[in-house]
């Protein structure tokens, strides 16, 4: 075999924004509220990381202004949760900041999203407070 021969490369799969319906958004929001109500940051396990990844995928497809900080913080949270040595305080800070940013989005959200997003922001802040103790 010739060492200078080209190695076949698998072409990169283009990322296509995921279309998410209002019903899917509502279901994800409900799932997250249920998860946060039933779990604390200290016992969320792999489901917590999966929940963050679900939100990352959904928000990546959104063109809505005001989500950039939330997207950035979800990426940071994903990295922190992936490392078992991450100090709880670091995770608590991100959760509290996510809660504050979610509250801002809830203020601008219309219709059926305002109340669940407000609840989500409160649960995120509560989770951060619980973890920082």
N, C-alpha and C positions, 0 to 999 in steps of 0.2 A: 504494500500500500504506500502510495506517495504521500509523504508528510506535508507536502505543499498543496495537496488537494483541498478544495473548498469543503467545509463541513456543512452539510445541509442544515438550514435554520428553519425552525417553525415560525411562520409569520406571526407577528403580534396580533392578538385579537383586539380589534378596535373597541374602545369603550363606548357603548351606546347608552345615552341617558335612559334611566328606567322611568317609564311612565307609571305614575302612581295616582290612582283614583282617590276621590274624597272618601269613599268607603274603606279603602286600604289605609289611608292616613288615619281615619277614625279607629280602625281596628288596631293599628300599631300603637296609637296613643293610649287606647284602652288597655292593651297588653302591658305597656310600660307602666301605667298607673297601677295596675294589679300587681305587677312584679315589684315595684318600689314599695307598695303598701305591705306586701308579704315578706320582703327581704330587708336586711340591713346591709350596708356596705361590707360588713365583716363576714356575712354568710351568703353572699350572692353567688360565689363560685363561678364556674364557666358560663352560667346563664347571664351574668352581668356583662361579660365580655361580648357575648352573642347579641345582647340587647344594644350595646353601643355600636356594634358592627351593622346591625339592622338600620339604626338611625343614620349612620354614616352613608349607607347606600341610598337611603331615601333622600337625605338632604343634598347629596352630591348631584342629584338630578334637578334640584330646585334652583330656579333663577331668581328667587325672591330676594330683594335687598334686605339687609339686616341679619342674614344668617351666617355671614362670613365668620364672625367671632365664634358662633356656636359650632360651626364646622371645624374650626381650628382647635377649639377646646375638646371636641369629641375625639379628634385625632390624638391629642395629648393624653386624654383619658385612656384611650385604647392602648397607647404605649405604656402608660403607667400600670394598667391592669395586667398587661402581658408579662410584666416583670414582678415576680413574687417578692423581690427585695424592696419594692417601692415603699417608702414611708407612708403611713396612713395619712399624715398631715398633708402631703402633696396631693393625694387623691381627694381629701376633704376640701382643699382650696379649689380644685377644678370643679367639684360638684357644686360648691357654693356659687362659683362664678357662672356655671351653666344655669343654675337656678335663677340668678339675677338676669341673665340674658334671655332666658325663657319668659320671664315676667314681662320684659320689654316687648317681646314678640306677641305675648298674650294681649297686651294693651292694644296693639294694632290689628289683632286678628278679629275677623268678623264672624258672625253667625255662630255655629255650634262649636267653634274651636276655642274661643276665649276662656270659657270656664275650665275645660280640661287642661288647657295649657297653664292656666293659673294654678290649678291643683298640682300639675307636674312641677312647676317652679317651686312651689312650697315643699313638695316631697324631696326634690333635689337639694334644697337648702337644708332641710331637716336631716337628710342622709349625710350631708357634709358636716353638720353640727355634731351628729352622733359619732361620726368617725374621728372628729378632731378631739374628742374627749380623752 
